[in-house]
Amino acid sequence: NMDDWMISKKRYYGLALPIFKCENCGHFDVMGSEDELHERAVEGWDEFEGHSPHRPWVDTVKITCSECGSKVSRILEVGNPWLDAGIVPFSTLGYRHGSDAWKEWFPANWISESFPGQFRNWFYSMLTMGAVLEDTASFESVFSYALMRNEKGEEMHKSSGTAIWFEDAAEKMGVDSMRWVFARHDPAANINFGYGSADEVRRQFIIPLWNVYSFFITYAEIDQFDPKTPVPPVAERAELDRWILSELNQLVAETIQALEDFEPQTAARRSEAFVQSLSNWYVRRSRRRFWKSGLLNQGENSGDQDKLAAYATLYEVLVTLSKLLAPIIPFTTEAIYQNLVVRVGLGQESVHLDDYPVADEHVIDSRLTDVSRLAIRLSSMGRAARSKASIKVRQPLATAMIKTRTAEERSLLEQAGPQIIDELNVRDIVAFDADNEVLDYKLQANMPILGPKYGMELHYIIEALAAADAQEVAAKVDAGESVELSGYELEPEEILVSSDDREGFAVSIDAGYTVAIATEVTPELRLEGQARELVHRIQNMRRAADFDIADRIITYYQGDKNLSEVVRVHSDYIRQETLSDELLEGTAPSDAHSEDQNFDGIESTVALVRKA
């Protein structure tokens, strides 16, 4: 289906077409090989011998016309450059001379070029040459891609100032950001390349990855974590550790498969999702484990084993990621590997000299993956419901009611429950079956449909809808069933159903899931919420005072009786969370870092003193 192809060009340099046309009789001879040309040559062979079959040397050779005997020269045209390109696997590997190198390296495992220009040029010519000369393709796999445009989808041109030079891009974007932009993009679609797309990649992937690494090294140095220390077996670690290691090994397996299938965008986007889960779920939910007191430099039988397991797990994740992503972001991964591995005398000289990761199928736990993904989804919906009611997550609430899509998912709630309770800051979760337990429904006639259909009788239908059981009708409409009211059979699209959160609930619904947060705040819950808010304020003050994260402090406070009650009831919690050795009511020393803190109706002054 390629149709005719003009194979000649009126150029000087190119593959010399072996066509000798007689100017006397019009006959032409085609030379089938260099040996045949040598045999037929009557002039110029000495000048040509030892050179490649290009101009000017090949033009010195003359032959005798096989029809009339006249001396004949080669036509001046040369071959289309893609003919040259098509014989690359033959011309560069000594094919004409029976080279062992050609036998070893032919056909090519993989070739790559832009699809729009090459599918009928280089790809086609290589395929044709291989088929003609060896009855096989010249390559086993071809990876192609569409065009690169600027960020507005326009062609890049130097004259219009829309071109981006590599040196500028490398300097301003960072080469790893640039590489990730290409890796994550579907090669079948044009890519709109620019500083904005690189900045997005940096913000959404590279910086979150680096922040996780930074979090680890910050606390690992404080706690003197040594990766050579014997650690608890994976099976004995916390569920959170087992989950992230399961996800990690699943990522390794999927990345290897994607790269073997020449789908770098699949590998890149799966890695992005993993880093998001690592940062926003594993690290965030594990922070208290890293913050526990005690050092980890005294061997297996001392120190907190859960804390050690958390460090060992995050260390393994970061080192594995540095190896897994090294082919795509070589500089970021090398920096991580050098500090985590080479600096402590482990691994190879470089991440690029280490073995590529291999998935450990025994660590992959599909049920644990389902449990955690359900917990993540429901927690996100629960936070949305809190936001809808303008209730901060720091304010504890009594109950979250949850409806899942399937009975199987409902069975996972028992295992996912503790994570959801902690994430949503509720005392309990309750599974329920129907949205009408947390929603109030309103029914209306779809006037554009029912008006023309029933005319003067429409008011009877409106009255029937007002008197009907809204929840029952809503359930039938949701199920796509018709509804009979006062002798009228109404189709689902003829009834408009709207819903409002039932009083006392904030509800979030998405893709068949429902999460309803009970919004009542009892005095006990309010007091706990105020304690959490006070802790949050003190933590911000520690940062403002430039205290080290490990500094112990004395906290002074002054305020009304409500503040005193908060501190009295939740003093242990406040001391533990803020590293306060003492909570003292009264005036602070003059050198204390002091701020007025007003929240939830409480007016107070809080001051911090760093202990020597």
C-alpha positions in Angstrom: 0.0 0.0 0.0 3.0 2.3 -0.3 2.4 3.0 -4.0 5.2 4.1 -6.3 8.2 5.7 -4.7 10.7 8.1 -6.4 14.0 6.4 -5.5 16.4 8.9 -7.3 17.6 12.3 -6.3 19.5 14.9 -8.4 22.1 15.4 -5.7 25.9 14.8 -5.6 26.3 12.7 -2.5 24.2 9.6 -1.9 23.9 6.0 -2.7 25.1 5.7 -6.3 22.4 4.1 -8.4 24.2 1.2 -10.3 22.4 2.0 -13.6 24.5 2.5 -16.8 22.4 4.1 -19.6 23.7 4.0 -23.2 23.4 7.4 -24.9 23.8 5.7 -28.3 21.1 3.1 -28.3 19.1 3.9 -25.1 19.7 0.5 -23.5 20.6 0.4 -19.8 22.5 -2.1 -17.7 22.1 -2.6 -13.9 25.1 -3.9 -12.0 24.1 -6.5 -9.4 27.3 -6.3 -7.3 30.7 -4.8 -7.0 32.2 -8.0 -8.5 30.0 -7.6 -11.6 31.0 -4.0 -12.0 34.7 -5.1 -11.8 34.2 -7.7 -14.5 32.3 -5.3 -16.8 34.6 -2.3 -16.2 36.7 -1.1 -19.2 37.9 2.2 -17.7 38.4 3.8 -14.3 38.5 0.8 -12.0 41.9 1.7 -10.6 40.6 5.1 -9.5 37.5 3.6 -7.9 39.1 0.6 -6.2 39.3 0.9 -2.4 36.6 3.6 -2.1 33.0 3.4 -1.1 30.4 3.3 -4.0 29.8 7.1 -3.9 30.7 10.0 -6.1 33.2 11.0 -7.4 35.0 7.7 -7.4 32.3 5.5 -8.8 31.7 7.9 -11.7 35.2 7.1 -13.0 34.1 3.6 -13.9 32.9 2.9 -17.5 31.4 -0.3 -19.0 30.6 -1.5 -22.4 26.9 -1.4 -23.5 25.6 -5.0 -23.7 23.6 -4.1 -26.8 25.7 -1.8 -29.0 29.2 -2.0 -27.4 29.5 1.7 -26.8 31.3 2.9 -23.7 28.7 3.8 -21.1 28.8 5.9 -17.9 26.7 5.6 -14.8 23.6 7.9 -14.7 24.4 11.0 -12.5 21.4 10.6 -10.2 21.9 9.1 -6.7 19.5 7.2 -4.7 17.0 8.6 -2.3 18.7 9.1 1.1 16.3 6.6 2.6 17.8 3.9 0.4 21.1 4.6 2.2 19.3 4.4 5.5 17.6 1.2 4.5 20.8 -0.7 4.0 22.4 0.5 7.3 22.1 -3.0 8.8 24.0 -4.4 5.7 26.5 -1.6 4.8 27.8 -1.0 8.4 28.2 -4.6 9.3 30.1 -6.0 6.3 27.2 -7.9 4.8 28.8 -8.0 1.3 31.9 -9.6 2.6 30.2 -12.3 4.7 31.1 -10.6 8.0 30.6 -12.5 11.3 29.5 -9.2 12.9 26.6 -9.0 10.5 25.5 -12.5 11.4 25.7 -11.7 15.1 23.9 -8.4 15.1 21.3 -8.8 12.4 18.4 -8.2 12.7 18.4 -5.2 15.0 16.5 -5.7 18.3 15.0 -2.2 18.4 14.9 0.9 16.3 13.3 4.3 17.1 12.3 7.4 15.2 9.4 9.8 14.8 6.4 8.1 13.2 5.0 10.9 10.9 8.2 11.1 8.8 9.6 7.7 9.1 6.9 5.1 8.7 7.2 5.4 4.9 10.9 6.4 4.8 13.4 4.7 7.2 11.1 2.1 8.6 9.8 1.1 5.2 13.1 1.1 3.5 14.7 -1.1 6.1 11.8 -3.5 6.0 12.0 -3.7 2.2 15.7 -4.1 2.1 15.6 -6.9 4.7 12.8 -8.6 2.8 14.6 -8.4 -0.6 18.1 -9.4 0.6 17.3 -11.9 3.4 13.6 -12.6 3.3 13.1 -11.1 6.8 12.6 -7.8 8.6 15.7 -5.8 9.4 14.5 -5.2 12.9 12.5 -7.0 15.6 10.8 -4.0 17.3 10.2 -0.4 16.4 9.4 2.3 18.9 7.9 5.4 17.3 6.4 8.6 18.5 4.5 11.6 17.3 5.6 15.3 17.0 6.9 17.7 19.6 5.2 21.1 19.7 5.5 24.1 22.0 3.2 24.5 25.0 0.5 26.0 22.9 0.5 23.1 20.4 2.3 25.1 17.7 5.4 24.1 15.8 8.7 25.3 17.2 10.7 27.7 15.0 13.9 29.7 15.7 12.6 32.6 13.6 9.4 33.0 15.8 11.3 32.5 19.0 9.3 29.4 19.9 12.2 27.0 19.8 13.7 25.8 23.1 17.4 24.9 22.9 18.6 21.9 24.9 21.1 23.8 26.9 18.5 26.3 28.0 16.0 23.6 28.8 18.6 21.6 30.8 19.6 24.7 32.8 16.1 26.0 33.6 14.1 22.7 33.8 16.6 20.3 35.1 17.4 17.3 32.9 15.5 14.8 35.0 12.4 16.9 34.8 12.8 17.0 31.1 13.4 13.3 30.8 10.3 12.6 32.9 8.1 14.8 30.7 9.0 12.6 27.7 8.8 9.3 29.6 5.3 9.9 31.0 3.8 11.1 27.7 1.9 8.7 25.4 4.2 8.5 22.4 1.2 8.1 20.0 0.1 11.7 20.7 1.9 15.0 20.0 3.7 16.4 23.0 3.4 20.1 23.9 6.8 20.7 25.4 7.8 23.7 27.5 8.8 25.1 30.9 5.3 24.8 32.2 5.1 21.0 31.6 8.5 20.5 33.2 7.5 22.6 36.2 4.3 20.5 36.6 6.4 17.3 36.6 8.8 18.7 39.1 6.0 19.8 41.5 3.9 16.7 41.2 6.5 13.9 41.1 10.2 14.8 41.6 9.7 17.2 44.5 7.3 14.8 46.4 9.8 12.0 45.9 12.7 14.2 47.1 10.6 15.3 50.1 10.1 11.7 51.2 13.8 11.1 50.8 14.5 14.3 52.8 12.1 13.2 55.5 13.9 9.9 55.8 17.4 11.2 56.1 16.4 14.0 58.5 15.0 11.5 61.1 17.4 8.7 60.3 20.3 11.0 61.3 18.6 12.0 64.5 17.8 8.4 65.5 21.1 7.0 64.1 19.5 4.5 61.9 22.0 2.0 60.4 20.8 0.0 57.4 23.1 -2.8 58.4 21.2 -3.4 61.7 19.1 -6.6 61.7 15.5 -5.7 61.3 12.2 -7.5 61.9 11.0 -9.9 59.1 8.4 -8.4 56.8 5.8 -10.8 58.0 6.2 -9.4 61.6 6.0 -5.7 60.6 3.0 -3.4 60.8 0.2 -3.7 58.3 1.3 -0.3 56.9 4.8 -1.6 56.2 3.6 -4.8 54.6 1.2 -2.8 52.4 3.8 -0.4 51.0 6.3 -3.2 50.4 3.5 -5.1 48.6 2.8 -2.0 46.5 6.5 -1.6 45.8 7.0 -5.1 44.5 3.9 -4.8 42.4 5.3 -1.6 41.0 8.6 -3.3 40.2 6.8 -6.1 38.3 4.6 -3.7 36.4 7.5 -1.4 35.5 9.6 -4.2 34.2 6.7 -5.4 32.1 5.9 -1.9 30.8 9.5 -1.3 29.8 9.8 -4.7 28.1 6.6 -3.8 26.2 8.2 -0.4 25.2 5.5 1.5 27.2 7.5 4.0 29.3 4.5 6.1 29.9 2.8 3.2 31.8 5.9 2.7 34.0 6.2 6.5 34.6 2.5 7.0 35.5 2.4 4.0 37.7 5.5 5.3 39.5 3.8 8.7 40.0 0.8 7.0 41.6 3.1 5.0 43.9 5.0 8.1 45.1 1.7 9.8 45.8 0.6 6.8 48.0 4.1 6.7 49.6 4.0 10.4 50.5 0.4 11.0 51.2 -0.5 7.7 52.9 2.5 5.7 54.1 4.8 8.5 55.3 2.0 10.7 56.7 0.5 7.8 58.6 3.8 6.5 59.8 5.2 9.8 61.1 4.4 9.0 64.7 6.5 5.9 64.5 9.5 7.9 63.3 8.9 10.5 66.0 9.0 7.9 68.9 11.8 8.6 71.4 14.9 6.5 71.5 17.9 5.8 69.3 18.3 2.9 66.9 22.1 2.4 67.2 22.3 -0.2 69.9 21.5 -3.4 67.9 18.6 -5.8 67.4 17.7 -6.2 71.1 17.3 -2.6 72.0 15.3 0.3 70.7 11.7 0.3 69.5 11.3 -2.6 67.0 8.3 -1.0 65.3 10.2 2.2 64.8 13.2 0.2 63.4 10.8 -1.6 61.1 9.4 1.7 59.8 13.0 3.0 59.0 13.9 -0.3 57.4 10.8 -0.3 55.3 11.2 3.3 54.0 14.9 2.7 53.4 14.1 -0.4 51.3 11.5 1.6 49.4 13.8 4.5 48.6 16.7 2.3 47.6 14.5 0.2 45.3 13.0 3.3 43.8 16.4 4.7 43.1 17.3 1.6 41.1 13.9 1.3 39.4 13.8 4.8 38.2 17.5 5.2 37.4 17.1 4.7 33.6 14.6 7.6 33.5 15.8 10.1 36.1 19.5 9.2 36.4 20.7 12.2 38.4 18.1 12.3 41.1 18.3 8.6 41.7 22.1 8.7 41.8 22.0 11.4 44.5 19.6 9.3 46.6 21.6 6.1 46.0 25.0 7.7 46.8 23.7 8.9 50.2 21.7 5.9 51.2 23.8 3.1 49.9 27.4 4.0 48.8 28.0 6.4 51.8 27.4 3.5 54.3 29.6 1.0 52.4 26.8 -0.9 50.6 25.9 -1.6 47.0 27.9 -0.7 44.0 29.9 2.4 43.0 26.9 3.9 41.3 23.2 3.1 41.0 23.8 2.6 37.3 26.1 -0.3 38.1 23.8 -2.1 40.5 21.4 -4.8 39.6 17.9 -3.8 38.4 15.2 -4.7 41.0 13.3 -7.9 40.7 9.8 -8.2 42.2 9.4 -10.5 45.2 6.1 -12.2 44.5 5.9 -13.5 48.1 5.6 -10.0 49.4 2.7 -9.0 47.2 -0.6 -9.2 49.1 -3.6 -8.4 46.9 -6.1 -8.4 49.8 -4.0 -5.9 51.7 -3.8 -3.8 48.5 -7.6 -3.8 48.2 -8.0 -3.0 51.9 -5.7 0.0 51.8 -7.1 1.4 48.5 -10.6 1.2 50.0 -9.3 3.0 53.1 -7.7 5.7 51.0 -10.8 6.3 48.9 -13.2 6.3 51.8 -10.9 8.6 53.9 -10.8 11.0 51.0 -14.5 11.1 50.8 -14.8 11.5 54.5 -12.5 14.5 54.4 -14.6 16.0 51.6 -17.7 15.5 53.8 -16.0 17.3 56.7 -15.0 20.1 54.4 -18.6 20.4 53.3 -19.7 20.9 56.9 -16.7 23.2 57.6 -15.4 20.9 60.3 -11.6 20.6 60.5 -10.1 17.1 60.7 -8.5 18.1 64.0 -12.0 18.2 65.6 -12.9 14.6 66.6 -16.4 13.4 65.7 -18.4 10.4 66.9 -19.3 8.4 63.8 -18.7 7.9 60.1 -21.3 5.9 58.2 -20.1 4.0 55.2 -21.8 2.4 52.2 -19.6 0.3 49.8 -20.5 -0.9 46.4 -20.3 -4.6 47.0 -20.6 -7.1 49.9 -17.0 -8.1 49.3 -15.8 -4.5 49.9 -18.0 -4.3 53.0 -16.2 -7.3 54.3 -12.9 -5.4 54.0 -14.2 -2.6 56.3 -13.2 -4.5 59.5 -9.6 -4.5 58.4 -9.7 -1.1 56.9 -11.6 0.4 59.8 -8.7 1.4 62.1 -7.1 3.4 59.2 -10.3 5.1 58.3 -11.1 6.0 62.0 -7.7 7.5 62.4 -7.8 9.4 59.1 -11.2 10.8 59.7 -10.6 11.4 63.4 -13.9 9.7 64.4 -14.6 7.3 67.3 -16.3 4.6 65.2 -17.4 3.6 61.7 -20.8 2.0 60.9 -21.7 0.3 57.7 -25.1 0.9 56.2 -27.0 -0.3 53.1 -29.0 2.6 51.6 -28.5 6.3 51.1 -31.9 7.1 52.4 -30.5 6.5 55.9 -28.5 9.7 55.6 -30.3 11.6 52.8 -33.6 13.3 52.5 -35.2 13.2 49.1 -37.4 15.6 47.2 -39.6 14.7 44.2 -40.6 16.9 41.3 -42.4 16.3 38.0 -40.2 16.6 34.9 -42.4 19.3 33.4 -41.0 19.3 29.9 -41.9 15.6 29.5 -45.0 15.3 31.7 -46.7 18.6 30.6 -47.2 17.7 27.0 -48.0 14.1 27.9 -50.8 14.7 30.5 -51.9 18.2 29.9 -54.7 19.2 32.4 -54.1 16.0 34.4 -50.6 17.1 35.4 -51.7 18.6 38.7 -52.9 15.2 39.9 -49.4 13.8 39.3 -47.8 16.7 41.1 -50.1 16.1 44.1 -49.3 12.4 44.0 -45.6 13.1 44.0 -46.0 15.4 47.0 -47.8 12.7 48.9 -45.6 9.8 47.9 -42.9 8.2 50.0 -39.9 10.1 48.6 -37.3 7.5 49.7 -39.2 4.6 48.1 -39.8 6.5 44.8 -36.1 7.6 44.7 -35.0 4.0 45.2 -37.1 2.9 42.2 -35.9 5.8 40.0 -32.3 5.0 40.9 -32.9 1.4 40.0 -34.4 2.4 36.6 -37.8 1.1 37.5 -41.2 2.7 36.6 -43.3 4.2 39.5 -47.1 3.9 39.8 -48.8 6.9 41.5 -52.6 7.4 41.7 -53.1 5.3 38.7 -50.3 7.0 36.6 -47.3 4.9 35.6 -44.3 7.2 35.4 -41.0 6.3 33.8 -37.7 7.1 35.7 -36.9 10.0 33.5 -40.3 11.6 34.2 -39.4 12.2 37.9 -36.8 14.5 39.1 -35.1 13.4 42.3 -33.0 15.7 44.4 -31.4 15.0 47.8 -30.1 16.9 50.8 -28.0 15.7 53.6 -30.2 14.7 56.5 -29.9 16.9 59.5 -26.9 15.9 61.6 -24.9 14.5 58.7 -22.5 15.7 56.1 -22.5 13.3 53.1 -20.1 12.6 50.3 -21.2 10.3 47.4 -18.9 9.0 44.6 -19.0 6.1 42.2 -21.3 4.0 44.3 -19.7 4.8 47.6 -21.2 6.9 50.3 -19.6 8.4 53.5 -21.7 10.3 56.0 -20.1 12.1 58.9 -22.1 12.7 62.0 -21.6 16.4 62.6 -22.7 16.7 66.3 -19.8 17.9 68.5 -20.3 17.0 72.1 -18.5 19.0 74.9 -16.1 16.1 75.3 -15.3 16.0 71.6 -15.0 19.8 71.5 -12.4 19.7 74.3 -10.3 17.1 72.5 -10.5 19.2 69.3 -9.3 22.2 71.1 -6.4 20.3 72.5 -5.5 19.2 68.9 -5.7 22.8 67.7 -3.5 24.0 70.6 -0.9 21.3 69.6 -1.1 22.5 66.0 -0.5 26.1 67.1 2.5 25.1 69.3 4.1 23.1 66.4 3.8 26.2 64.2 5.4 28.3 66.9 8.3 25.8 67.2 9.0 26.3 63.4 8.7 30.1 63.7 11.2 30.0 66.6 13.6 27.9 64.5 13.7 25.1 67.0 15.2 21.9 65.9 12.7 19.1 65.5 14.3 17.2 68.4 14.5 20.1 70.8 12.7 19.6 74.2 10.8 22.7 75.4 8.9 24.2 78.3 5.5 25.6 77.3 3.9 28.5 79.2 0.3 29.5 78.7 -2.2 32.1 79.9 -5.9 32.3 79.1 -9.4 31.8 80.3 -10.8 28.8 82.2 -11.5 27.0 78.9 -7.8 26.9 78.1 -7.0 25.6 81.6 -9.6 22.9 81.2 -8.1 21.8 77.8 -4.6 21.6 79.3 -5.8 19.8 82.4 -7.7 17.1 80.6 -5.2 16.6 77.7 -1.9 17.5 79.2 -0.2 14.1 78.4 -1.2 14.4 74.8 -0.1 18.0 74.5 3.3 17.3 76.1 3.9 14.2 74.0 3.0 15.9 70.7 5.0 19.1 71.3 8.0 17.6 73.1 7.1 19.8 76.1 8.7 18.6 79.3 6.5 21.0 81.3 3.2 22.8 80.7 3.2 25.9 83.0 0.3 28.3 83.5 1.6 31.8 84.1 4.0 34.4 82.8 6.9 33.2 80.6 10.5 34.4 80.9 11.4 37.5 78.8 13.5 35.5 76.3 10.6 33.1 75.5 9.1 32.9 72.0 5.6 34.2 72.7 2.5 34.5 70.5 -1.2 35.3 71.1 -3.3 32.3 70.0 -7.1 32.7 69.6 -9.1 29.7 68.4 -12.6 28.3 68.9 -13.5 31.1 71.2 -10.4 30.7 73.4 -8.1 33.7 73.8 -4.7 32.9 75.0 -1.0 33.7 75.1 1.4 30.8 74.5 5.2 31.0 75.0 8.0 28.5 74.4 11.4 28.1 75.9 14.0 25.7 74.5 15.6 23.6 77.2 19.4 23.6 77.3 
